Amino acid sequence: MNETIAKSPRGSFPKNPEFNKKILVVDDELAMLKTLRFNLERSGYTVVTATDGRRAVTLAQRERPDLVVLDVMLPLLDGIEVCKEIRKFSAVPIIMLTAKDQEIDKVLAFELGADDYVTKPFALHEFLARVKVRLRRPATPSADEHEEAITIGGIVLDPSRQQLVVRGEEVSLAPKEFALLRVLMENQGRIVTRQTLLDKVWGYDFDGEQQTVSVHVRWLREKIEVDSARPRHILTVRSRGYMFKA
């Protein structure tokens, strides 16, 4: 089964206008695919499915889904690569599914633009709740074309252009890095907790995975600090969080 564009049978599950969205589900485990499709359709969504990574990218381009549910372990092209490819042409929300539970996998998924990460096995009611949240929340914050740049100590962050200039040189940032730096710079001189950063940047309570923030802060320091081992801008406040200083 390479592809299925499935809709609920007439009279079976009435569609809720609030949930009348298209979801691409990608998983090579047919039992899991069938379960997710059934429960999503029951909630009123239109479901498109794929069982390999290459087909997933093709469907994401052709069908323009409102949400992508993407397994990490896939044939032909793994979920991380699929996420990377989709981010080249779309900001659609992406929920990653995996049986793996290593921190590095989660960090990598978020770095490449995933919006949520669910480890198998999971409760269906929790999964459906996450789907609902992602469909209600924009994939990325909208930028006002007239929004002013934030300038602190030789670092210029321009939200309207999604551009960072450090001491006169443009620096490339991944989406989560940009969002993280923006929150820190907007709160210059104030302590921002790791949980606050998770809520604002990743958009939900990512309980028990605060190491994700630490890894992204380390990457940011490598890009904006003169000496990342002795940072002067992004400071760690022990047991509390981080503070951005000029």
N, C-alpha and C positions, 0 to 999 in steps of 0.2 A: 504494500500500500504506500505509494509515493505521495499521494495527495488526496484530500477529501475536502470538498466544500459542502459542509453539512448544515442544514437548518432543521429546527424542531418540526416534527410532523404537525400538520394543521390540527388544532384542537388539543394537542398533547400538553404543551407548556406555553401559556400565553406570555407574550413578550411584554416586559416592563419597559416603557419608553425610556426610562432613565438608563437602562442597561442595553439599549439597542445599539450595540457596538460589535465590531468584528475583531476576533482574536485569532492570531496564528499560534497554534500549539505545535511544538516540535519535540518529538521523543521517539526513539527507536524501539522502546518497549511497548508493544501493541496493547497489552493489558492496561498500562498506565495511560496511554493515549486514549483508549476507549473510555476509561473512567473520567478523565479530565474533560473530554468532549461532552459526555453525557451530562455531567454536573454543570458545565458552563452553559450548555444549551438549556438545561432546566432552569437556569437563572435568567434566561432570555437573550443570551448572546448568540451571534452567528459565529461559527467556528470553521477555521481553515486549518488543515493539519498537514504535516510533512514528517517523514521518518529519517531524513538525512540532511546534512548541513547545506549541501549545494542547493537542494530543492527549497530549503528554508529561505535562502537568500533570494532566489528567484521569486518565490511567493511574496516575500516582504516587499519586493519592488513592484510586482504586478497587482497585488491585492490591496496594498496600502492599509494594513490592519491598524486598529486603534491601540493594540497591545500585542506584545509577543511573549509567549511563555516558552522558554528555551532550555532544553536539557544540555548539560555540559558534554556528556559522553555520547557522541554521535558518529556515524560512519561518514566517510568521504571528507567531511569538514567538521571539526569539533565545535562545540557551542561557543567557546571563547573566540574562535576565528569568525564564526557566524556573527557574533555580537560586533566584532571589529568591522566586518564588511557592512552590516546594516547601518552602523554609525557614520559611514561615508556618505549616505544619502538620506538618512532619516533620524529624527529625534524621538521616534516612537518609544513609549515606555517598554522596558524589557525586564521580565522576571526570569532569573536563572533558576533551573532545577538541577539538583545533583545529589548523588549518593555520597559524594566525597565531602569531607568535613575539615580539610586543612585550611588554615587561615590564609595561606598564600593564594589559594584558588579564589577566595572571596575578594581579597585585595585586587587581584588581577582582573576579575570580572568587573568590579567597580571602576577600576582605572580605565578600562576600555569602554565604559559607558553604560553598564547595566544599572538598573534602578532598584532592584530588589534581588534577594538571594534566598532560596528556600531549600533546605536540606531534606532529602528523603530519608525515612518516611515522614510524612507530615499529615496534619489533620485537615480534612477537606474544608471545614468551616473556616479555618484560619487562612487557607489558601484563597478561598473565595473572597474573604474579607480584604486580603491584600490586592486582589484583582480589582475590587471595587474602589479601593483607595487610589490605585494607580490610574484608573480610568478617570477619576475625578480630578486628579492633580496633574498639571502640565508636566511634561517630561523634563523640561528645563525652564528656569525662570525667564519670563519675557523681559527683554531689555528695552528700555525707553531710548529711542534714537537720540534724545536730547539729554540723556542722563550724564551727569558730570563725572569726569574721571576722578579717581581717588589718588592723591599724590602724597606720599609720606617718605621722607628721607631718601630721595633719589629713586623711589619705586613708584611707577605710575600704572595704575590698574584702570582700564577703560571698559566698563561694562557694555557700553553701546557698541563698541567694536570688538568686544571679547579679546582685548589686546593687553599684554603686559610688557612694560618697558622697564628694564633694570639698569640704572646708571647709564642710560643712553642707548642700550641695546635691547632689541625686541627678544623676548623669551617665549618659547612655546609651552603651553600648559594643556594638560588633559582637562576635560570638562569638570571633573570632581576637584582637581587641584585648583582650578580657577575659582570655583564656588567656595572652596575652603579658604583660600587667600582673601577673597572678598569679605567673607564674614569676619575674619580676623582683623582686616584693615578697617572695616566699618566700626569695629569695636576697639580702636586703638587705645591703649592704656588701660583697658579693662580685661579682667580674667574671663575667658570663655571656656566653659567646661567641655570635656570630651562628649558628654551626652548631648549638650546643646549643639555641638558641631555635627554630631550624627543626625540629630533631628532636622537641622537646617540644611545640611548638605545632602544627606541621603534620604531625608524626608520621612523617616519613621523611626520608631524605637528599635534599634538593632542591638538588642540586649546581649551582653556578654561578648561583644565583638569590638570593644573600644580600641583594640590593637590596630584596627583598620585606620583609625585617625592617626595614631602614632606613625604608622608607615607612610601615610600621605604627607604628614608634617615633615618627615625626614626627606622625602622627595622634594618638597617645596624648598626646604633649606638648601638642598644641593643646587637649586636653580637660582635662588635670590641672595643667598648669603655670600660674603667674601670668603669666609671660612665656615663651612657647614658644621664643623666640629665645635666651633665657638660662636654660635649664632648671636647676633646683636638685634635682629628684628623679631624673629619668632622665638619667644622665650617660653620655657617650660616652667610652670608654677607647680611645684611638687604636690601631688595628691589633689590638685584642683583643676588644672587644665593648661591653657596657653594664653599668652598675652603678646600682642603685636606692639612694638615700640619703634620710634623713628631711628 
